[in-house]
Amino acid sequence: MDGQPIERGQRLSRAAAQRLSLYLRCVAGWPTDGDKMVPSRRIADAVGVSDAQVRRDLAALGHLGQRGIGYDAKELAAAIRTALGIDRGWRAVLVGAGNLGRALLKYQGFRAQGFDIVALFDCDAAKVGQEVAGLKVEAASTIAARVTELNAELGVLTVPAEAAHAVAAALTEAGVRGILNFAPVVLKLPKQVRLVTVDLAIQLEQLAFRVQHGDDDDE
Amino acid sequence: MDGQPIERGQRLSRAAAQRLSLYLRCVAGWPTDGDKMVPSRRIADAVGVSDAQVRRDLAALGHLGQRGIGYDAKELAAAIRTALGIDRGWRAVLVGAGNLGRALLKYQGFRAQGFDIVALFDCDAAKVGQEVAGLKVEAASTIAARVTELNAELGVLTVPAEAAHAVAAALTEAGVRGILNFAPVVLKLPKQVRLVTVDLAIQLEQLAFRVQHGDDDDE
Protein backbone atom coordinates (compact mmCIF):
# COMPACT_ATOMS: atom_id res chain seq x y z
CA MET A 1 0.00 0.00 0.00
CA ASP A 2 2.97 2.24 -0.64
CA GLY A 3 3.69 4.02 -3.87
CA GLN A 4 3.72 7.49 -5.28
CA PRO A 5 0.34 9.13 -5.70
CA ILE A 6 -0.83 9.33 -9.28
CA GLU A 7 -1.15 12.90 -10.49
CA ARG A 8 -4.48 13.90 -11.92
CA GLY A 9 -3.88 13.54 -15.62
CA GLN A 10 -1.02 11.08 -15.23
CA ARG A 11 -1.41 8.10 -17.53
CA LEU A 12 -3.13 5.04 -16.25
CA SER A 13 -3.29 2.13 -18.68
CA ARG A 14 -6.68 1.19 -20.10
CA ALA A 15 -6.47 -2.19 -18.44
CA ALA A 16 -5.77 -0.57 -15.06
CA ALA A 17 -8.63 1.88 -15.59
CA GLN A 18 -10.99 -1.02 -16.29
CA ARG A 19 -9.88 -2.85 -13.17
CA LEU A 20 -10.43 0.33 -11.13
CA SER A 21 -13.99 0.52 -12.49
CA LEU A 22 -14.56 -3.04 -11.28
CA TYR A 23 -13.03 -2.36 -7.85
CA LEU A 24 -15.26 0.68 -7.54
CA ARG A 25 -18.33 -1.36 -8.48
CA CYS A 26 -17.52 -3.83 -5.70
CA VAL A 27 -16.54 -1.39 -3.01
CA ALA A 28 -19.48 0.93 -3.71
CA GLY A 29 -21.87 -2.03 -3.67
CA TRP A 30 -20.83 -3.36 -0.27
CA PRO A 31 -22.62 -2.26 2.86
CA THR A 32 -20.37 -0.18 5.09
CA ASP A 33 -20.76 0.09 8.84
CA GLY A 34 -19.28 3.54 9.32
CA ASP A 35 -15.51 3.25 9.08
CA LYS A 36 -15.30 -0.39 8.02
CA MET A 37 -11.98 -1.27 6.40
CA VAL A 38 -11.87 -3.40 3.26
CA PRO A 39 -8.93 -5.78 2.83
CA SER A 40 -7.41 -5.97 -0.67
CA ARG A 41 -8.04 -9.74 -0.62
CA ARG A 42 -11.79 -9.16 -0.48
CA ILE A 43 -11.68 -6.92 -3.55
CA ALA A 44 -9.40 -9.38 -5.33
CA ASP A 45 -11.77 -12.28 -4.67
CA ALA A 46 -14.84 -10.35 -5.78
CA VAL A 47 -13.30 -9.16 -9.04
CA GLY A 48 -11.28 -12.29 -9.70
CA VAL A 49 -7.77 -10.82 -9.93
CA SER A 50 -4.79 -11.45 -7.67
CA ASP A 51 -4.38 -9.74 -4.35
CA ALA A 52 -1.02 -8.37 -5.53
CA GLN A 53 -2.69 -6.83 -8.60
CA VAL A 54 -5.26 -5.01 -6.47
CA ARG A 55 -2.54 -3.69 -4.17
CA ARG A 56 -0.42 -2.54 -7.11
CA ASP A 57 -3.35 -0.79 -8.79
CA LEU A 58 -4.41 0.95 -5.59
CA ALA A 59 -0.86 1.92 -4.64
CA ALA A 60 -0.80 3.96 -7.84
CA LEU A 61 -3.64 6.10 -6.48
CA GLY A 62 -1.60 7.38 -3.54
CA HIS A 63 -1.18 6.56 0.10
CA LEU A 64 -4.39 4.71 0.71
CA GLY A 65 -5.04 1.96 3.20
CA GLN A 66 -3.17 0.58 6.16
CA ARG A 67 -0.81 -2.33 5.82
CA GLY A 68 -2.40 -5.50 7.17
CA ILE A 69 -5.77 -3.85 7.75
CA GLY A 70 -7.12 -2.64 4.44
CA TYR A 71 -8.68 0.37 2.82
CA ASP A 72 -11.33 2.72 4.05
CA ALA A 73 -14.19 1.95 1.65
CA LYS A 74 -15.35 5.55 1.31
CA GLU A 75 -11.85 6.98 0.86
CA LEU A 76 -11.04 4.26 -1.64
CA ALA A 77 -14.18 4.89 -3.72
CA ALA A 78 -13.40 8.62 -3.78
CA ALA A 79 -9.78 8.00 -4.86
CA ILE A 80 -10.88 5.70 -7.69
CA ARG A 81 -13.49 8.21 -8.87
CA THR A 82 -10.82 10.92 -8.96
CA ALA A 83 -8.37 8.70 -10.86
CA LEU A 84 -11.03 7.82 -13.44
CA GLY A 85 -12.27 11.40 -13.78
CA ILE A 86 -15.76 10.58 -12.52
CA ASP A 87 -15.56 12.67 -9.36
CA ARG A 88 -17.69 15.15 -11.28
CA GLY A 89 -20.88 14.82 -13.30
CA TRP A 90 -20.91 14.25 -17.06
CA ARG A 91 -23.73 15.36 -19.35
CA ALA A 92 -24.47 13.07 -22.25
CA VAL A 93 -26.95 12.92 -25.10
CA LEU A 94 -28.30 9.70 -26.56
CA VAL A 95 -29.08 9.19 -30.23
CA GLY A 96 -31.35 6.29 -31.17
CA ALA A 97 -34.65 5.75 -29.35
CA GLY A 98 -34.96 2.05 -30.16
CA ASN A 99 -34.94 -0.82 -27.68
CA LEU A 100 -31.27 -0.41 -26.82
CA GLY A 101 -31.58 3.34 -26.33
CA ARG A 102 -34.63 2.84 -24.12
CA ALA A 103 -32.81 0.19 -22.10
CA LEU A 104 -29.89 2.55 -21.51
CA LEU A 105 -32.18 5.41 -20.51
CA LYS A 106 -33.94 3.25 -17.94
CA TYR A 107 -30.66 1.88 -16.67
CA GLN A 108 -30.12 3.25 -13.18
CA GLY A 109 -26.38 2.66 -13.22
CA PHE A 110 -25.58 5.69 -15.37
CA ARG A 111 -27.06 8.28 -13.06
CA ALA A 112 -25.61 6.51 -10.03
CA GLN A 113 -22.14 6.90 -11.54
CA GLY A 114 -22.63 10.60 -12.31
CA PHE A 115 -23.72 10.33 -15.94
CA ASP A 116 -26.76 12.41 -16.77
CA ILE A 117 -28.45 11.76 -20.11
CA VAL A 118 -29.95 15.16 -20.85
CA ALA A 119 -31.43 14.67 -24.32
CA LEU A 120 -32.64 11.92 -26.62
CA PHE A 121 -32.65 12.11 -30.42
CA ASP A 122 -33.88 9.91 -33.21
CA CYS A 123 -33.67 10.07 -37.01
CA ASP A 124 -37.23 8.73 -37.35
CA ALA A 125 -39.75 11.59 -37.50
CA ALA A 126 -42.47 9.24 -36.22
CA LYS A 127 -40.64 8.90 -32.89
CA VAL A 128 -40.08 12.62 -32.38
CA GLY A 129 -42.21 13.90 -29.49
CA GLN A 130 -42.60 10.48 -27.83
CA GLU A 131 -41.60 10.39 -24.20
CA VAL A 132 -39.09 7.83 -22.95
CA ALA A 133 -37.98 7.70 -19.31
CA GLY A 134 -38.84 11.35 -18.81
CA LEU A 135 -37.20 12.65 -22.00
CA LYS A 136 -38.97 13.77 -25.18
CA VAL A 137 -37.51 12.34 -28.38
CA GLU A 138 -36.06 15.21 -30.45
CA ALA A 139 -35.23 15.30 -34.16
CA ALA A 140 -31.67 14.28 -35.02
CA SER A 141 -31.42 17.41 -37.17
CA THR A 142 -31.34 19.49 -33.97
CA ILE A 143 -28.33 17.70 -32.46
CA ALA A 144 -25.83 20.50 -33.14
CA ALA A 145 -27.93 23.25 -31.58
CA ARG A 146 -29.09 21.20 -28.61
CA VAL A 147 -25.68 19.75 -27.67
CA THR A 148 -24.28 23.28 -27.50
CA GLU A 149 -27.28 24.58 -25.57
CA LEU A 150 -27.19 21.70 -23.08
CA ASN A 151 -23.40 21.77 -22.77
CA ALA A 152 -23.23 18.00 -23.25
CA GLU A 153 -19.77 16.47 -23.45
CA LEU A 154 -20.56 12.86 -24.33
CA GLY A 155 -22.71 11.20 -26.96
CA VAL A 156 -24.14 7.70 -26.82
CA LEU A 157 -24.92 6.09 -30.18
CA THR A 158 -27.61 3.43 -30.33
CA VAL A 159 -28.57 3.86 -33.98
CA PRO A 160 -28.41 1.18 -36.69
CA ALA A 161 -25.05 0.64 -38.40
CA GLU A 162 -26.06 2.51 -41.55
CA ALA A 163 -26.84 5.70 -39.60
CA ALA A 164 -23.84 5.60 -37.28
CA HIS A 165 -21.28 7.49 -39.37
CA ALA A 166 -23.59 10.44 -40.07
CA VAL A 167 -24.73 10.73 -36.46
CA ALA A 168 -21.16 10.46 -35.15
CA ALA A 169 -20.20 13.26 -37.54
CA ALA A 170 -23.07 15.41 -36.27
CA LEU A 171 -22.06 14.81 -32.65
CA THR A 172 -18.42 15.59 -33.43
CA GLU A 173 -19.45 18.74 -35.27
CA ALA A 174 -21.55 19.69 -32.24
CA GLY A 175 -18.46 19.50 -30.07
CA VAL A 176 -18.87 16.37 -27.95
CA ARG A 177 -15.58 15.12 -26.52
CA GLY A 178 -16.37 11.44 -26.43
CA ILE A 179 -18.70 8.92 -28.07
CA LEU A 180 -19.92 5.60 -26.69
CA ASN A 181 -20.83 3.65 -29.80
CA PHE A 182 -23.07 0.59 -29.82
CA ALA A 183 -23.44 0.40 -33.61
CA PRO A 184 -21.48 -2.50 -35.13
CA VAL A 185 -19.23 -0.28 -37.23
CA VAL A 186 -15.66 0.97 -36.84
CA LEU A 187 -15.98 4.75 -36.55
CA LYS A 188 -13.18 7.09 -37.52
CA LEU A 189 -13.29 10.26 -35.42
CA PRO A 190 -11.05 13.31 -35.23
CA LYS A 191 -8.19 12.84 -32.78
CA GLN A 192 -9.72 15.09 -30.11
CA VAL A 193 -12.89 12.98 -29.83
CA ARG A 194 -12.50 9.81 -27.74
CA LEU A 195 -14.31 6.65 -28.71
CA VAL A 196 -15.43 3.57 -26.83
CA THR A 197 -17.16 0.99 -29.00
CA VAL A 198 -19.33 -1.73 -27.52
CA ASP A 199 -19.93 -4.22 -30.32
CA LEU A 200 -22.36 -6.73 -28.87
CA ALA A 201 -21.55 -9.47 -31.39
CA ILE A 202 -17.86 -9.08 -30.52
CA GLN A 203 -18.70 -9.69 -26.86
CA LEU A 204 -20.40 -12.95 -27.81
CA GLU A 205 -17.46 -13.87 -30.02
CA GLN A 206 -15.10 -13.31 -27.12
CA LEU A 207 -17.27 -15.53 -24.95
CA ALA A 208 -17.26 -18.27 -27.59
CA PHE A 209 -13.48 -17.92 -27.85
CA ARG A 210 -13.06 -18.40 -24.11
CA VAL A 211 -15.42 -21.39 -24.06
CA GLN A 212 -13.74 -22.94 -27.06
CA HIS A 213 -10.19 -22.49 -25.90
CA GLY A 214 -10.70 -22.85 -22.17
CA ASP A 215 -9.31 -19.38 -21.55
CA ASP A 216 -8.84 -18.89 -17.84
CA ASP A 217 -7.18 -15.49 -17.55
CA ASP A 218 -8.28 -13.36 -14.66
CA GLU A 219 -11.65 -11.84 -15.48
CA MET B 1 3.46 -12.68 -42.99
CA ASP B 2 5.61 -15.49 -41.73
CA GLY B 3 5.16 -17.24 -38.44
CA GLN B 4 4.08 -20.61 -37.16
CA PRO B 5 0.41 -21.45 -37.57
CA ILE B 6 -1.54 -21.34 -34.33
CA GLU B 7 -2.89 -24.73 -33.37
CA ARG B 8 -6.59 -24.93 -32.71
CA GLY B 9 -6.77 -24.61 -28.98
CA GLN B 10 -3.39 -22.90 -28.67
CA ARG B 11 -3.60 -19.84 -26.45
CA LEU B 12 -4.26 -16.51 -28.00
CA SER B 13 -4.29 -13.55 -25.60
CA ARG B 14 -7.60 -11.86 -24.91
CA ALA B 15 -6.30 -8.65 -26.41
CA ALA B 16 -5.28 -10.48 -29.59
CA ALA B 17 -8.66 -12.21 -29.74
CA GLN B 18 -10.41 -8.84 -29.51
CA ARG B 19 -8.28 -7.39 -32.27
CA LEU B 20 -9.07 -10.43 -34.44
CA SER B 21 -12.79 -9.79 -33.88
CA LEU B 22 -12.29 -6.23 -35.13
CA TYR B 23 -10.25 -7.33 -38.15
CA LEU B 24 -12.97 -9.81 -39.00
CA ARG B 25 -15.64 -7.13 -38.69
CA CYS B 26 -13.72 -4.98 -41.19
CA VAL B 27 -12.75 -7.65 -43.66
CA ALA B 28 -16.20 -9.25 -43.66
CA GLY B 29 -17.82 -5.85 -44.17
CA TRP B 30 -15.80 -4.89 -47.22
CA PRO B 31 -17.06 -5.63 -50.69
CA THR B 32 -14.92 -8.25 -52.39
CA ASP B 33 -14.54 -8.57 -56.15
CA GLY B 34 -13.81 -12.26 -56.31
CA ASP B 35 -10.21 -12.78 -55.26
CA LYS B 36 -9.43 -9.21 -54.16
CA MET B 37 -6.41 -9.02 -51.86
CA VAL B 38 -6.52 -6.86 -48.73
CA PRO B 39 -3.28 -5.18 -47.63
CA SER B 40 -2.56 -5.23 -43.89
CA ARG B 41 -2.31 -1.42 -43.98
CA ARG B 42 -5.97 -1.18 -44.94
CA ILE B 43 -7.04 -3.30 -41.97
CA ALA B 44 -4.69 -1.35 -39.68
CA ASP B 45 -6.17 1.98 -40.78
CA ALA B 46 -9.75 0.81 -40.39
CA VAL B 47 -9.24 -0.61 -36.90
CA GLY B 48 -6.77 2.02 -35.75
CA VAL B 49 -3.81 -0.18 -34.81
CA SER B 50 -0.35 -0.29 -36.37
CA ASP B 51 0.37 -2.13 -39.55
CA ALA B 52 3.01 -4.18 -37.69
CA GLN B 53 0.42 -5.22 -35.09
CA VAL B 54 -1.96 -6.49 -37.77
CA ARG B 55 0.83 -8.44 -39.46
CA ARG B 56 1.97 -9.95 -36.15
CA ASP B 57 -1.57 -10.96 -35.19
CA LEU B 58 -2.27 -12.52 -38.58
CA ALA B 59 1.09 -14.27 -38.75
CA ALA B 60 0.01 -16.17 -35.65
CA LEU B 61 -2.88 -17.66 -37.66
CA GLY B 62 -0.59 -19.45 -40.09
CA HIS B 63 0.80 -18.84 -43.53
CA LEU B 64 -1.71 -16.35 -44.82
CA GLY B 65 -1.19 -13.61 -47.33
CA GLN B 66 1.51 -12.74 -49.81
CA ARG B 67 4.32 -10.41 -48.91
CA GLY B 68 3.78 -7.00 -50.49
CA ILE B 69 0.34 -7.90 -51.81
CA GLY B 70 -1.90 -8.69 -48.88
CA TYR B 71 -4.40 -11.23 -47.69
CA ASP B 72 -7.18 -12.97 -49.51
CA ALA B 73 -10.24 -11.54 -47.77
CA LYS B 74 -12.22 -14.78 -47.76
CA GLU B 75 -9.31 -16.94 -46.60
CA LEU B 76 -8.47 -14.39 -43.92
CA ALA B 77 -12.05 -14.27 -42.59
CA ALA B 78 -12.13 -18.06 -42.43
CA ALA B 79 -8.79 -18.23 -40.58
CA ILE B 80 -9.94 -15.66 -38.01
CA ARG B 81 -13.22 -17.51 -37.48
CA THR B 82 -11.32 -20.72 -36.87
CA ALA B 83 -8.91 -19.06 -34.44
CA LEU B 84 -11.80 -17.54 -32.48
CA GLY B 85 -13.85 -20.73 -32.48
CA ILE B 86 -16.70 -19.21 -34.46
CA ASP B 87 -16.29 -21.36 -37.55
CA ARG B 88 -19.28 -23.27 -36.20
CA GLY B 89 -22.68 -22.20 -34.88
CA TRP B 90 -23.39 -21.55 -31.21
CA ARG B 91 -26.80 -21.95 -29.61
CA ALA B 92 -27.64 -19.48 -26.87
CA VAL B 93 -30.58 -18.72 -24.62
CA LEU B 94 -31.46 -15.24 -23.44
CA VAL B 95 -32.89 -14.49 -20.00
CA GLY B 96 -34.61 -11.13 -19.49
CA ALA B 97 -37.24 -9.93 -21.97
CA GLY B 98 -36.91 -6.22 -21.17
CA ASN B 99 -35.71 -3.49 -23.51
CA LEU B 100 -32.12 -4.72 -23.57
CA GLY B 101 -33.14 -8.33 -24.21
CA ARG B 102 -35.45 -7.22 -27.01
CA ALA B 103 -32.70 -5.08 -28.52
CA LEU B 104 -30.32 -8.05 -28.52
CA LEU B 105 -32.92 -10.36 -30.05
CA LYS B 106 -33.56 -7.95 -32.89
CA TYR B 107 -29.86 -7.34 -33.39
CA GLN B 108 -28.91 -8.89 -36.70
CA GLY B 109 -25.21 -9.14 -35.85
CA PHE B 110 -25.59 -12.21 -33.66
CA ARG B 111 -27.07 -14.46 -36.29
CA ALA B 112 -24.64 -13.13 -38.90
CA GLN B 113 -21.75 -14.25 -36.67
CA GLY B 114 -23.20 -17.70 -36.14
CA PHE B 115 -24.97 -17.14 -32.80
CA ASP B 116 -28.48 -18.47 -32.70
CA ILE B 117 -30.67 -17.38 -29.79
CA VAL B 118 -33.01 -20.34 -29.48
CA ALA B 119 -35.06 -19.46 -26.39
CA LEU B 120 -36.11 -16.45 -24.34
CA PHE B 121 -36.96 -16.54 -20.65
CA ASP B 122 -38.26 -14.04 -18.12
CA CYS B 123 -38.91 -14.14 -14.39
CA ASP B 124 -42.07 -12.05 -14.79
CA ALA B 125 -45.13 -14.28 -15.25
CA ALA B 126 -46.93 -11.41 -17.02
CA LYS B 127 -44.40 -11.58 -19.87
CA VAL B 128 -44.56 -15.36 -20.33
CA GLY B 129 -46.26 -16.20 -23.63
CA GLN B 130 -45.53 -12.84 -25.27
CA GLU B 131 -43.77 -13.05 -28.59
CA VAL B 132 -40.54 -11.15 -29.22
CA ALA B 133 -38.68 -11.35 -32.52
CA GLY B 134 -40.18 -14.75 -33.28
CA LEU B 135 -39.59 -16.29 -29.84
CA LYS B 136 -42.21 -16.90 -27.15
CA VAL B 137 -41.20 -15.76 -23.67
CA GLU B 138 -40.88 -18.81 -21.41
CA ALA B 139 -40.93 -18.99 -17.60
CA ALA B 140 -37.49 -18.76 -15.98
CA SER B 141 -38.39 -21.82 -13.92
CA THR B 142 -38.10 -23.93 -17.08
CA ILE B 143 -34.51 -22.90 -17.85
CA ALA B 144 -32.90 -26.15 -16.73
CA ALA B 145 -35.17 -28.41 -18.76
CA ARG B 146 -35.18 -26.23 -21.87
CA VAL B 147 -31.42 -25.60 -22.01
CA THR B 148 -30.82 -29.34 -21.97
CA GLU B 149 -33.56 -30.00 -24.52
CA LEU B 150 -32.28 -27.27 -26.85
CA ASN B 151 -28.65 -28.19 -26.36
CA ALA B 152 -27.75 -24.54 -25.75
CA GLU B 153 -24.16 -23.81 -24.78
CA LEU B 154 -24.31 -20.09 -24.01
CA GLY B 155 -26.56 -17.93 -21.86
CA VAL B 156 -27.13 -14.20 -22.23
CA LEU B 157 -28.23 -12.38 -19.08
CA THR B 158 -30.24 -9.19 -19.44
CA VAL B 159 -32.02 -9.30 -16.10
CA PRO B 160 -31.86 -6.65 -13.36
CA ALA B 161 -28.92 -6.81 -10.95
CA GLU B 162 -30.96 -8.35 -8.15
CA ALA B 163 -31.99 -11.34 -10.29
CA ALA B 164 -28.61 -11.96 -11.89
CA HIS B 165 -27.04 -14.31 -9.36
CA ALA B 166 -30.04 -16.67 -9.23
CA VAL B 167 -30.42 -16.79 -13.02
CA ALA B 168 -26.67 -17.33 -13.51
CA ALA B 169 -26.88 -20.22 -11.04
CA ALA B 170 -29.82 -21.73 -12.95
CA LEU B 171 -27.95 -21.46 -16.26
CA THR B 172 -24.83 -22.99 -14.73
CA GLU B 173 -26.90 -25.79 -13.25
CA ALA B 174 -28.46 -26.34 -16.66
CA GLY B 175 -25.00 -26.88 -18.10
CA VAL B 176 -24.25 -23.79 -20.19
CA ARG B 177 -20.54 -23.35 -20.85
CA GLY B 178 -20.46 -19.57 -21.01
CA ILE B 179 -22.48 -16.56 -19.87
CA LEU B 180 -22.60 -13.10 -21.41
CA ASN B 181 -23.71 -10.91 -18.51
CA PHE B 182 -25.18 -7.43 -18.91
CA ALA B 183 -26.31 -7.08 -15.28
CA PRO B 184 -24.15 -4.64 -13.31
CA VAL B 185 -22.92 -7.24 -10.83
CA VAL B 186 -19.72 -9.25 -10.48
CA LEU B 187 -20.79 -12.88 -10.92
CA LYS B 188 -18.85 -15.75 -9.42
CA LEU B 189 -19.19 -18.87 -11.56
CA PRO B 190 -17.68 -22.33 -11.33
CA LYS B 191 -14.34 -22.54 -13.11
CA GLN B 192 -15.71 -24.48 -16.09
CA VAL B 193 -18.21 -21.74 -16.99
CA ARG B 194 -16.69 -18.79 -18.89
CA LEU B 195 -17.94 -15.30 -18.26
CA VAL B 196 -17.92 -12.09 -20.26
CA THR B 197 -19.47 -9.14 -18.46
CA VAL B 198 -20.62 -6.04 -20.29
CA ASP B 199 -21.24 -3.42 -17.63
CA LEU B 200 -22.69 -0.48 -19.51
CA ALA B 201 -21.86 2.07 -16.80
CA ILE B 202 -18.25 0.88 -16.88
CA GLN B 203 -18.13 1.56 -20.61
CA LEU B 204 -19.24 5.14 -19.97
CA GLU B 205 -16.71 5.44 -17.15
CA GLN B 206 -13.97 4.30 -19.48
CA LEU B 207 -15.07 6.88 -22.02
CA ALA B 208 -15.04 9.62 -19.36
CA PHE B 209 -11.57 8.46 -18.31
CA ARG B 210 -10.27 8.75 -21.86
CA VAL B 211 -11.83 12.18 -22.36
CA GLN B 212 -10.54 13.42 -19.01
CA HIS B 213 -7.02 12.15 -19.42
CA GLY B 214 -6.61 12.52 -23.14
CA ASP B 215 -5.95 8.81 -23.56
CA ASP B 216 -4.77 8.14 -27.09
CA ASP B 217 -3.91 4.47 -27.10
CA ASP B 218 -4.82 2.56 -30.20
CA GLU B 219 -8.53 1.81 -30.13
Interface residues (C-beta under 8 A of the other chain):
Chain A: G9 Q10 R11 L12 S13 R14 A17 Q18 S21 L22 L24 R25 C26 G29 A46 V47 G48 L84 G85 I86 W90 A92 G98 N99 L100 R102 A103 L104 K106 Y107 G109 F110 A112 Q113 F115 E153 L154 V156 R177 G178 I179 L180 P184 V185 V186 K188 K191 R194 L195 V196 T197 V198 D199 L200 A201 I202 Q203 L204 E205 Q206 L207 A208 F209 R210 V211 Q212 H213 G214 D215 D216 D217 E219
Chain B: G9 Q10 R11 L12 S13 R14 A17 Q18 S21 L22 R25 C26 G29 A46 V47 G48 L84 G85 I86 W90 A92 G98 N99 L100 R102 A103 L104 K106 Y107 G109 F110 A112 Q113 F115 E153 L154 V156 R177 G178 I179 L180 P184 V185 V186 K188 K191 R194 L195 V196 T197 V198 D199 L200 A201 I202 Q203 L204 E205 Q206 L207 A208 F209 R210 V211 Q212 H213 G214 D215 D216 D217 E219
